[in-house]
Amino acid sequence: MASSPTPQDAADDPRLDLRDEADLHAWARRLDASPDELRAAAAAVGDRIADIELHLKGSRASTNSERVEHELKTRP
């Protein structure tokens, strides 16, 4: 029989509570992402913060200078 997770286990594997606006905004600040980006990441990979963070890092693979250069090239 498996034991219930302890509070320490929960702290070791934090999850995003999408229903809690304060939690959503706190994690958005910590992960340097918008709440909408967090919602999209959670929809893609689930609510584990570690998975969301990896997903966000993967979607930000280009550097800022590459993004600026791309923006300048694509502007009319």
CNS distance restraints for C-alpha pairs under 8 A (distance, minus, plus):
assign (resid   5 and name CA) (resid   9 and name CA) 5.69 0.50 0.50
assign (resid   5 and name CA) (resid  10 and name CA) 6.78 0.50 0.50
assign (resid   6 and name CA) (resid  10 and name CA) 6.54 0.50 0.50
assign (resid   7 and name CA) (resid  11 and name CA) 6.33 0.50 0.50
assign (resid   8 and name CA) (resid  12 and name CA) 6.24 0.50 0.50
assign (resid   9 and name CA) (resid  13 and name CA) 6.39 0.50 0.50
assign (resid  10 and name CA) (resid  14 and name CA) 5.85 0.50 0.50
assign (resid  13 and name CA) (resid  48 and name CA) 6.89 0.50 0.50
assign (resid  13 and name CA) (resid  49 and name CA) 7.43 0.50 0.50
assign (resid  13 and name CA) (resid  50 and name CA) 7.61 0.50 0.50
assign (resid  14 and name CA) (resid  48 and name CA) 6.12 0.50 0.50
assign (resid  14 and name CA) (resid  49 and name CA) 5.75 0.50 0.50
assign (resid  14 and name CA) (resid  50 and name CA) 7.73 0.50 0.50
assign (resid  15 and name CA) (resid  47 and name CA) 5.21 0.50 0.50
assign (resid  15 and name CA) (resid  48 and name CA) 4.38 0.50 0.50
assign (resid  15 and name CA) (resid  49 and name CA) 5.22 0.50 0.50
assign (resid  16 and name CA) (resid  23 and name CA) 7.01 0.50 0.50
assign (resid  16 and name CA) (resid  24 and name CA) 6.79 0.50 0.50
assign (resid  16 and name CA) (resid  27 and name CA) 7.61 0.50 0.50
assign (resid  16 and name CA) (resid  42 and name CA) 7.96 0.50 0.50
assign (resid  16 and name CA) (resid  47 and name CA) 5.12 0.50 0.50
assign (resid  16 and name CA) (resid  48 and name CA) 6.36 0.50 0.50
assign (resid  16 and name CA) (resid  49 and name CA) 6.16 0.50 0.50
assign (resid  17 and name CA) (resid  23 and name CA) 6.39 0.50 0.50
assign (resid  17 and name CA) (resid  24 and name CA) 6.71 0.50 0.50
assign (resid  17 and name CA) (resid  47 and name CA) 7.32 0.50 0.50
assign (resid  18 and name CA) (resid  23 and name CA) 7.56 0.50 0.50
assign (resid  18 and name CA) (resid  24 and name CA) 6.05 0.50 0.50
assign (resid  18 and name CA) (resid  39 and name CA) 7.13 0.50 0.50
assign (resid  19 and name CA) (resid  24 and name CA) 7.96 0.50 0.50
assign (resid  20 and name CA) (resid  24 and name CA) 6.18 0.50 0.50
assign (resid  21 and name CA) (resid  25 and name CA) 6.07 0.50 0.50
assign (resid  22 and name CA) (resid  26 and name CA) 6.03 0.50 0.50
assign (resid  23 and name CA) (resid  27 and name CA) 6.15 0.50 0.50
assign (resid  24 and name CA) (resid  28 and name CA) 6.08 0.50 0.50
assign (resid  24 and name CA) (resid  35 and name CA) 6.18 0.50 0.50
assign (resid  24 and name CA) (resid  38 and name CA) 7.66 0.50 0.50
assign (resid  25 and name CA) (resid  29 and name CA) 6.25 0.50 0.50
assign (resid  25 and name CA) (resid  34 and name CA) 7.90 0.50 0.50
assign (resid  25 and name CA) (resid  35 and name CA) 6.21 0.50 0.50
assign (resid  26 and name CA) (resid  30 and name CA) 6.31 0.50 0.50
assign (resid  27 and name CA) (resid  31 and name CA) 5.90 0.50 0.50
assign (resid  28 and name CA) (resid  32 and name CA) 5.69 0.50 0.50
assign (resid  28 and name CA) (resid  33 and name CA) 4.84 0.50 0.50
assign (resid  28 and name CA) (resid  34 and name CA) 5.46 0.50 0.50
assign (resid  28 and name CA) (resid  35 and name CA) 5.65 0.50 0.50
assign (resid  28 and name CA) (resid  38 and name CA) 6.79 0.50 0.50
assign (resid  29 and name CA) (resid  33 and name CA) 6.51 0.50 0.50
assign (resid  29 and name CA) (resid  34 and name CA) 7.76 0.50 0.50
assign (resid  31 and name CA) (resid  53 and name CA) 6.94 0.50 0.50
assign (resid  33 and name CA) (resid  37 and name CA) 6.05 0.50 0.50
assign (resid  33 and name CA) (resid  38 and name CA) 6.75 0.50 0.50
assign (resid  34 and name CA) (resid  38 and name CA) 6.40 0.50 0.50
assign (resid  35 and name CA) (resid  39 and name CA) 6.20 0.50 0.50
assign (resid  36 and name CA) (resid  40 and name CA) 6.18 0.50 0.50
assign (resid  37 and name CA) (resid  41 and name CA) 6.07 0.50 0.50
assign (resid  38 and name CA) (resid  42 and name CA) 5.99 0.50 0.50
assign (resid  38 and name CA) (resid  52 and name CA) 7.17 0.50 0.50
assign (resid  39 and name CA) (resid  43 and name CA) 6.16 0.50 0.50
assign (resid  40 and name CA) (resid  44 and name CA) 6.28 0.50 0.50
assign (resid  41 and name CA) (resid  45 and name CA) 6.05 0.50 0.50
assign (resid  41 and name CA) (resid  46 and name CA) 7.43 0.50 0.50
assign (resid  41 and name CA) (resid  52 and name CA) 5.59 0.50 0.50
assign (resid  41 and name CA) (resid  55 and name CA) 6.41 0.50 0.50
assign (resid  41 and name CA) (resid  56 and name CA) 6.87 0.50 0.50
assign (resid  42 and name CA) (resid  46 and name CA) 4.52 0.50 0.50
assign (resid  42 and name CA) (resid  47 and name CA) 5.15 0.50 0.50
assign (resid  42 and name CA) (resid  48 and name CA) 7.83 0.50 0.50
assign (resid  42 and name CA) (resid  52 and name CA) 6.11 0.50 0.50
assign (resid  43 and name CA) (resid  47 and name CA) 7.94 0.50 0.50
assign (resid  45 and name CA) (resid  51 and name CA) 6.29 0.50 0.50
assign (resid  45 and name CA) (resid  52 and name CA) 6.47 0.50 0.50
assign (resid  45 and name CA) (resid  55 and name CA) 7.34 0.50 0.50
assign (resid  46 and name CA) (resid  51 and name CA) 7.20 0.50 0.50
assign (resid  46 and name CA) (resid  52 and name CA) 7.25 0.50 0.50
assign (resid  47 and name CA) (resid  51 and name CA) 7.53 0.50 0.50
assign (resid  47 and name CA) (resid  52 and name CA) 6.98 0.50 0.50
assign (resid  48 and name CA) (resid  52 and name CA) 6.28 0.50 0.50
assign (resid  49 and name CA) (resid  53 and name CA) 5.96 0.50 0.50
assign (resid  50 and name CA) (resid  54 and name CA) 6.29 0.50 0.50
assign (resid  51 and name CA) (resid  55 and name CA) 6.11 0.50 0.50
assign (resid  52 and name CA) (resid  56 and name CA) 6.13 0.50 0.50
assign (resid  53 and name CA) (resid  57 and name CA) 6.15 0.50 0.50
assign (resid  54 and name CA) (resid  58 and name CA) 6.15 0.50 0.50
assign (resid  55 and name CA) (resid  59 and name CA) 6.32 0.50 0.50
assign (resid  56 and name CA) (resid  60 and name CA) 6.26 0.50 0.50
assign (resid  57 and name CA) (resid  61 and name CA) 6.37 0.50 0.50
assign (resid  62 and name CA) (resid  66 and name CA) 6.12 0.50 0.50
assign (resid  62 and name CA) (resid  67 and name CA) 6.80 0.50 0.50
assign (resid  63 and name CA) (resid  67 and name CA) 6.44 0.50 0.50
assign (resid  64 and name CA) (resid  68 and name CA) 6.19 0.50 0.50
assign (resid  65 and name CA) (resid  69 and name CA) 6.07 0.50 0.50
assign (resid  66 and name CA) (resid  70 and name CA) 6.10 0.50 0.50
assign (resid  67 and name CA) (resid  71 and name CA) 6.12 0.50 0.50
assign (resid  68 and name CA) (resid  72 and name CA) 6.19 0.50 0.50
assign (resid  69 and name CA) (resid  73 and name CA) 6.28 0.50 0.50
assign (resid  70 and name CA) (resid  74 and name CA) 6.21 0.50 0.50
assign (resid  71 and name CA) (resid  75 and name CA) 6.18 0.50 0.50
